[in-house]
Amino acid sequence: MGRRVNRCWQRVAVGVAASVPLVGLPSLLLRLSDVGSRSFCGPSARQVPSLQSQRRLRSGRAAGEDGVDFMSGPCPLDEETVRLHQAYHDRTIQWTIENTEWVQQKSYVTDETLTDKEEEQLRVWRASKARNHRWPHLAESDMHEVRFGPEPQRFSSAEDSEALGDPGENIFVISLMRRPTKLRRVLHKLHEIGLTATIVDAIDGDGFTSQEEVASLGAKTLPGYVGHKNTLPCLTTGQLGCFMSHFQIWQHMVDNNIESALILEDDFDLQEDFQRRLGDMLEEARGEDWNLMYLGRSPTEPDKRMVSRHLREPGYTLWTVAYIFRLDAARALVEAQVQGRLAPLDHYFSIGMGKGLGGHWNENAMEWAQHIPQVLRGLAITPPLVMPYAGSMFLSDTAMFRNGTKFLDDLPWSGDSNMPLGGNGAYEQKWRKDRDIKTL
């Protein structure tokens, strides 16, 4: 175990300057006033379940009672989910207050634990660039196992735990080479809770220096891609790297016939009693036909259906901080070659579930749906078992925009560079001008 852990630490001893996009508040908080204290589903939000129905909900599956089917939606968000998001919001505000100067100057920043020596930073940037070209398959050098959990590692005690979607030791944490501070936190959390996992070197979108380089790997946006009202007009290199990083794990699942995997991003914050509760949720989902299970998310609308006490069929949902993917979902996306028509991943998942096609959050959803296969059958754990940690939104390399983040369309079409490129391209300048946003 020690040797494997040391390999992780050795590879993150150095890094390169980073572009860190700024995100807005979680979409859920925009709808707090619409949620109130309602925490049940049914034909009417005002219709209170009978005592027998409440007992069924507490024990797991919901069922009709007195002619009321509590498995049909829409389902207002439960109080605990709202509380967790509100707490995340409040802690983020406090973190911002305590780091005001840094937040105001946020731009192309260097991980605080790394040296400022340009030579050392370039060495890691070039290593990341070389790593990008091993995509979409994962080489042994791209994966770093840390064994902190029991052997064998299981979340469900059922004899058919694998059939229930138990990921076992197949936990993958996506981590950028140039983010050793975040990796240190990841390792601490895994050790603290006692989980065996594999750290996966992420695809670094800022390592690409031309559109031709991206295209040579078979990655490109969906035809005529234009962002919607709640995202940027062009895909960023960070969003590109995010999609490609997740895709390589799906490819790894297919290559190695991995039935289920828990995929985490490096800003995860596991909630109390994580292992036991996840096992309970897998049992609660018994009999449901799902291939995607959100452990953490940011809803943009009420859930579609109450599946059981702690499981919902989600609507249009943001975040990919933590989810379980089953092999048939991974295989469907890999065989459909979705890397050739990609979009921001969380929006991709929502449309892949056939959600949000009415355009309430993404007015381009119907157009995107022509290119995104609707092969995902999603469930969401509520309240969530995973949240991002406070302050992580300001350290994100994918979400929204900040100085130094590049639009993919602003990369030169051809050519190569042994140095990272800066931002402030033509598309970015137009976007800033249209919104009267100045460069800090």
Beta strands, then each sheet from edge to edge (+ up, - down):
strand 1: 18-19
strand 2: 108-109
strand 3: 143-146
strand 4: 171-175
strand 5: 197-201
strand 6: 260-265
strand 7: 268-270
strand 8: 292-299
strand 9: 305-308
strand 10: 311-313
strand 11: 317-326
strand 12: 378-381
strand 13: 386-388
sheet 1: 1+ 2-
sheet 2: 3+ 5- 4- 6- 11+ 8- 12- 10+ 9-
sheet 3: 7+ 13-
end
